[in-house]
């Protein structure tokens, strides 16, 4: 019997509470052919390099499957595969996950033997099944002949040629396995993924409903796989949307309820509610159980005020859209399939139903300009009441990330086609190394496609947050400044900027009760950089915008952001000088490409592949199914 290990890689600086569903599905799939694989969850346990080396040296597995769910796992994947090859030379190393979108690079630059392209549980099971008839000490030397006819694989053949066997038929709804949480128990990570409810309001409600539970639990589940949209910054192997069989899903939730004390759920779907009939039955079931729940991915085009009211009545507390932009132009570039009007209505319905939400934005796409950012700011002001919590400020419930070019996305192909990633595998690897182990909220991954100075682009996040907070302070909290207070607020805004850059903990008092109240509101709210959301204070700059002295606010913000976003003084000056030079010569600079349509219309992977290093076989993978 073959010995198999399935392991995860760190994909962010800290592990999230989202269970490793992909690895769990692979492990469960292998059980159907009699393979009880080990689970080595490096992402959660954060084992040291020495621990990883000792584990693979001791066990000498026949096959190791590395789950690299996103391309930010490249550097860790390379290090882990190199370790396995050094201490266990005969082990066959198979890669699964979205990093496979760079399959040829991975195969040529790391010790990965085979890449699984697409959903991995069925393909990996077939690979292991075929290998089971080969002598264990000859797995790697016989791998190519053994895998002939297996769809969904990429590898280098005996002649060092890149081979892609084509996409496997997409798994059906019936192929979706119910996650077995006993896998998490065995790996000593259950308490991380099934955890005590943290939200005080939710906890208080659940303790009233379920007095027998001292510590009601929360976890993540999914009702469907896939997405009905085709956003140009988002990577997915499979088109289409597959809803889990309702009876299977209900049994799963009931199991979590009865065996793990789960009374709060977070649905990790990208399109929760798209199948309205099944969703309504599911929501009714959740209401009967008395569970409190939230959804992190709702499509603005597939909901209605009536649905939200029904969800609220049956325990929903929070629903979040991927709004991404308040500009019609950028929504087209992203191929969101929604309009600003639709998004405005959908956000307002959240408020009317009494649900909580977060405004999620993605900025810095090709085609983004000061004008499109201004449109997003106007949008955020227009719907501010839908996402600003009582007693807080809008910025504390607004998540803004810069567009991240990940392999397998039209945005990545756009970056390749127009020269931001170079033309060799070496240059492409440098980029993957640069974005490795980064959260989405990090600016370090950002490629500036806009044609505008990088400093200006980096200021956009704080401009949005600062302007919207200033709008809220003035129009909802009634903050009105006299001339003296305007001057004071500018000084105060400068001081808050100094705190922002240096981290110094000091207070400034001007004697004005109004400004003292604003200072208290600004400083009492924290920052959440969680991996799911990027919630940062914009309020430290809100008074610069409230003062309405743009001649002061813009240069001060530029200085603060230049210092904060760079690690050396020389880079800070470079950002500032680049911006000053652009400002003085922008009328002379040739206008660069500014997309106004979906990026899919601007890229041609097949036509441009000839100028890039690598096999023509990669074209099919880059184009997707």
N, C-alpha and C positions, 0 to 999 in steps of 0.2 A: 504493500500500500504506500502510495506517495505521501511524503510529508510536505505540508503546505503552510505557509504563513501569509496572512494578509496584513499589511501595515499601512498606516497613514503617515503623511508628512505634515509638518507645520506649514500653514498657509497664511497665518497672520502672527503678529508679535505675541498675542495671547490667545488661548483657545476660547471659542465661543460655546454657548450652550446648545448649539444645533447638533443633534446626534449624527454620527457618521453613517448615515443611511446607506450610502453606496457600498461601503465595506461590509456592512451587515448583510446586505442583499447578496453579495458575492459569497460570503461565508454560508448563508442559508442555502444558496443554490448548490454549493459543493456538497452539502449534506445529502442531497438527493441522489448522489452517485457514491455515497459511502465515505466521503472525505470529511473528517472533522478537523478543519484547519485551525491553526492558532491565530489569535488576533493581537497584534502588537500596535497599540494606539500611541504612536509617537506624538501626534498632534496634541492629545490631551495630557499625557504624562510628561512630555518634554524631556525625554531621556537624553542624557549627555552622549557625546560621540563615543566615549569609552563604554557606556552601557549598551549602546547600539552594537558596537563591535563585539562585545562579550556575548550578547544574545545570539547573533548570527554565527559566531565562532562555535559556540556551545551546541547549537541545534543542527547545523549543517542541513538545512531544508533542501528538499529536491526542487521546490518551486516557491518563489516569493512573488506575491502580487503587491505592487506599490500603488496606492490610491492617491493620485495627485489631482484633486478635484478642480483646481484652477491653476492657471499658468504662473501664479506667484509662488508656486511650489518648486520651481525649476532648480534653484540652487540646492535646496534640501534634498530633492530627488537625486541630483547628481552625486551629492556627498554620500547618501545612503547606498546607492547602487555601487559606487566605487568601493565602499566599505565591504559590502556583501561579496563583491568579486575578489577582494584581497584576502578575506578570511574564509570564504567558502567558494572556491573557484568553479566547482561543478554545478552550483545552483543556477537554475534558469530564472531570470529576473524579468517579470512582465509588468508593464506600466498600464494603468487604467486611469480614467478621468480626463478632464478637458485639456491637460497638458499635451495629450496626444495630438492636438491640433498642430503641434510643432514636431510631428513624429520623426521626420528625417533628421532634424537637428538633434533631437533626443537620442536617437539611435547611433548617431555618429560622434556625439560629444560626451555621452555617458556610458555606463556599463549595462544599460537596459538592452535586453535581447529581443523583446517583442512588445509592440504597443497595441493595445485594444482600442479600436476606433468606434466610439458609440457606447451605448449602455453595455456594461461589462459583465453582468452576472451570467448570461447565457453563453456568451462567447468564451469567457474564462473557464466556465464549466466544460465546454467542449474541448478546449485546449488541454486541460488537466486530464480529461477522460482519454484523449488520444495518447497522451504521454504515459499513461498508466501501463501500456503494453511494452514500453521500451525499458531496457535495463537501466537502473537508476543512475549508474555511473556514466551513462552515455547520452543523457538527455540533451545536452547542448549540441553535441555533434550530429545528432539526428533530427534536430528540431525542424529544419526546413522541409524535409520530406514528410514529416509527420503532420505538418499544418497545411499541406496542400488541400484546397477545397474548403477551408474554414474561412467564412466571411467575417469581415470586421477586424482584420489584423493588418499591421504594418511591420516589416522587418527587413533586414539586409540579408540577401541570399549568399550562397557560397562564393559568388563572384563579386560580392560587395555592392550589388545593385539593390536599390531601394524598391521594395515590393509592397503594393497595397492591394489587398484581396477584395476590395469593394465593401460597401456598406451592407451590414446584416439587416434583414427585415426588422423594422422597429417592433419592440415588444408590445403586445396587446395589453388591454386592461387586465385580463386574466393572468398575465405573466407577472404582474406587480405583486411582490411578496409582502406579507404583513411583517413589519420589523419585529424581530425577536429581542426584547430588552434583556433577556438573560445573558446575551452576549456582552452587554455592558456590565452586568453584575460580575461575570467571570473576569473581565478586564479591570475590575476595581474602579470603574468610572461612573457607576450608576448615579451616585449622589450629585455628580456634576451635571448630568443630563436630565435627571428627575430630581428637581431641587425644591427647597422650601420657597413658597410664595413670598416675594419681596415687597411688592407694592402694598403699602399700609391699608389703603382703602379696600383693595381686593381681599387682603388678608382678614380685615375686620368683617367684611360681608360673608366670606366663606366660613369663618368661625361661628357666625350666627346660624348659617344654614347647616353646618356640619359640626356641632359642638363636640362630637366624639373625637374629632381630629385636632390635636394640639398643633401639628405642623402640616397643613394641607400642602400638597405638592403641585408642581407645575412642570410641564414638558412640552416638547414640540411634536406635532404629527403633521401628516400631509394627506389631503383628500384627493389629490390628483397630481399627475406628472405632466410636464410640458407647458406650453404657452401658446395662446392664440395669436400673439403678436410676433413681429420680427424686427425688434429694435436693432439699429445698426451698431450699437455699442455692446450688445449682449451676445454671449456665445451659447449655443446649444447644438448638440448633435442631431437631435430629432425634431422634425416639424410635427405639429399636431399637439393635441391635448387629450390626455387619457385620464378618465375619472376612475378612481378605485371602486370596485363593486361595493355598493352601500352596505350590504350585510357584513362583508369583510371588515369594512371601516368601523362599523358600529361595534362588532365583536372586539376589535382592537382597543377602542376607547373604553369599552366596558371592562376589558382586562386591565387596562391601566388604572381605571377607577377602583376596581375591586382588589387588585394585588399590590398596587404601589401607592395608594392614597392620593391619586391625581384628581384634583378638583379644579384645576386651571389649565387651559390649553392655549398654545400658540400654533396656529396653522401656518406652516412654512410654504404654502402654495404660492405660485406666481399669478394664478388666475382664479382665486377662490370665488366661487359663485357663478362661474361662466355657464355651468350646467344648472339652470335655476331649479329644475324639478328635483333633482337629487339633492341639491343644496337645501332646499326647503325641508325635505324629509330629515336630513342630517341636523339642521338647526332645531327642528322640533324635538329630536332625540336629545340634543344637548340641553334644551330647556327642561325636559322632563327629568334629566339627571341633576339639574341645578348647578351645572358647571359654569364657571366664568371663563370666557374665551375671547381671543383676539385673532385677527387675520393680518398678515404682513404684506399680502399681495392681492389687491383688488383692482379690477379693470374698470375704468370710468365708464366705458360703453356698455357694461353688462350689469349695471345695478340701477336701482330706482329708489325713490323715497320710501315706497311701500316695503321694499325688501329690507332696507335699513331699520325701519320701524319694527319689522318682524324679528330681525336679528337682535335688536335691543331688548325686545320683550322676552327673548329666549337666551339671555345671558351674555350677549356680545358687549364688550366694553370698549373695543378699539378696532378700527379698520383703517388700513393705510394704502394709499395709491402710489404708484410710480408716476407722479406727475411730470417730473423732470425739467419742465421749462414753461415759462409763461409767454413764450414767443412762438407765433405760428410758423415762422421760418425754421426755427430750430426743431420744432416738433416734426416738420417735414423732413429735415436732415436726419433726424433720429428714426424716422418712419414709425412714429408712435401710433398712428392711426386714430388719434384723438385731436380735438381742437381745444383752443383756450376756453371757448364757450362751454363745451362739454365738461372740461375739467373744473371750471368755476361752479357749474351746477352740482357736480358730484361732490365737491368739497363742501358746498353749502348744505347738501343733504345730510352730510355727516353731523353737522352742527344741529340741524333741525331734529335729528333722531336722538340727540343727546349722547352721541358717541365721541370718543377721543380720537385724535389722529395726529400724524406728523406730516409736515410738508417736506416732501423729498424732491430735491433738485439735482440735476447733473449739468454742470456748466463747462465751458471750454471746448465744446465740440467744434469741428470745422464749420465756419460760417458764423461763429459767435462774435459779436461786436458790442461796443458800448450801447448801441441802440437796442439790440436784442436783450441785453442785460437790463436796460431800462424798462423794457416790456415785461420782463420777469418780475422786476421790482413792483411795477404797477399791479401786476397780477397778485403778487404776494400781499400787497396792501389791500387790495379789493376783497380778498377772502380771509383777512387776518383773524376775524372772529371765529372762523371755523377751526383753526389749529392753535390759537393762543389760549393756554389754560388760565383760569381765573387766578389772579394774584401773581402771575408770572409775566414774562415778556415773550414776544413772538420768537426771538432768536433761540430761546430755550426749547422750542419744539419745531425747529426747522433744520433739516439735514441737507447739507450741500457738499457734494463731492465733485471733483474734477474728472472729466471723461478719461477713462483708462483704456488704452489700446491693448486688448488681449487677443492672442492668436485665436483664429477661428471666427473673428468678427469682421464685418465690413470696415469698421473703423481701423482695425489693424491692417487690413489690405490697403486701405486708403493711405495709411502712414507708409507702408512699403512702396506703394506705387509712386508717391510724390516725394520720396527720398529721405524720410525721417529715420529709417531703420537701416540704411545701407543696403548693399546688394550681396553680401556674403553671409555664410552661416556664422562666421566669427562675429560679425557686427550684430547679427540677430541674437546671438547668444549673449553678447554684452548687454543688450536691452533686457533680455529675460533675467539676467543676473541682477540688473539694476532694480527691477520691480519685484524681486523675490522677497517673500516674507513681509510684504507691506500690506497695511490696511487700505481700504478704498479711500479713506479720508486723507491719506498722506499725499503731499504735493510732489514727493520725490519721483513718482512714476510718470508725471505729466509730460506729454509731448505737446509743445505749443504749435498748433496747426493754424492759428488765427491770423498770422502775419502782423500781429500787434506786439509791442514790447512785453516780455514776460512779466515784468513788474506790474504793468497795468492789468494783465490777466489775473495775477495772483491777488490783486486788490479787489477783484469782483466779489469774492465770497464775503469779505468784510464790508464792502459797500452795500451789498444786499441786506446783510444782517443789521448793519448800522442804520440804514435808511428806514427799514421796516420798523425797527425798535423806536426810532425817533418819531415816526408816524404814529405809532401806538401810544407813546408817551403824550403826544400832543392831542390826538383826536379821541383817545379812549380814557386817558387819565387826566386830561385837562391841563397838561403842563404848558404854561404860557410864560415866556421869558421877557423881562424888561431889558432895556439896553444894557444895564449893568450886569444883569444875570446872563445875558448873551456873551458878554466878555468873560465873565466868570466861568461859564460853561465851556468856552473855548479853552481856557486855561485848564479846567478840570478834565476836559477831553484829552488834552496833551498829557496830563498827569496819568490818566488811565492808560494811555498808549505806552508811557514809560513802564507802568506796571506790567502791561501786556508783553513787552519785550524783555524786561529784566526779571520779572517774577517777584519784585520787591513787594512786601506787604506793608503799605502805608496808607494813611487816610488824609484827605484834605477837607477842611471845613471852611466854608465861606460865611457862615452865619445865616445863610438863607435856608429857612425850613424846607422850601421847595426842593432846592438842590440836595439837601441832606436826605430828603425822602427818596429822591432819584438815586443818589449814591447807595443808599441802603438796598434798594431794589436791584441795582446792578451787581453789587458785591455779594448778595445773599444767594444768588443762583450759581450753580456749579456747571461743570462741563462734563459731558458724557461722550467719550470716544470709545465705543463699545465693539466696533467691528461690524455691527448691523447698521448703526446710525452714526453720523458724525455731527454731534450737537456741540457747537462752540458758541461762546459768548460773542455776540455782535454788539452787545450793549455798552462795552467799554468805549466804542466809537460813536454811540448814538448821540451824545451831546454835541459832537462836532457837526453832525447833520442837523440837530435841533437848532443849533445856533445859526444855521443857514449862512455861514460865511465860507463860501466855497474856496475862496482864495487861500484860506487857512486850512480847511479840512482836507482838501485833496493832497497838497504836499506833505502834510503831517502824516496822513494815512500811508502815503507812499514810502516815507522814511521808516515808519514803524514796520511795515510789511517787508521792506527790503532787509532790514536788520533781522527780523524774526524768521524769515524763510531761508536764510543763508547761514552757513557754518563758519564762514571766514569773512574778514573785513574786505578782502579784495573782491569777493563775489558780491558783497553788498554794494560796493562802489560800481561794479560792473552793471548791476541791475539799474542803479540810479542813472548812470551815464548813458546806458542804452536808451532809457526812457527819455532823457533830456535830448539826446540826438534825434530820436524819432519825432519828438514834439517840434523840433526846429526845422526838420526836413520832410515832414510827412506829406507835404504837397508835392514834393519832388519825387517821392518814392513810388515806383510802379506798383499799381494795385495788384495784390496777389489773389489767387483763387479763393473765392468766397462762395461756397456752396449754398444753394437755396432749395435743393431737392434732395431726396434720399441718397445717401452715399452709394447705395447699390447701383445707381445709374452712372456713377463716376468711376467705377472700378471695373477692370476686366482682368481677372486673375490669369486666364489662359493667354491673353495677348501680351501681358507684361512679364510673364514668368520666364521668358527666354533671357531676360537681362539679369535674372537673379541666379545665384549659385544654388544648385540642388536639382533633384530629379523632377521630370515632368509629371511623374506619378503623384507628386504632392498637390498638383492642381485640383484633382478630384477631392482631396481632403479639405483643401482651402475653400473650395466652392461649396462644400457641404452636401447634404443629401439632395 
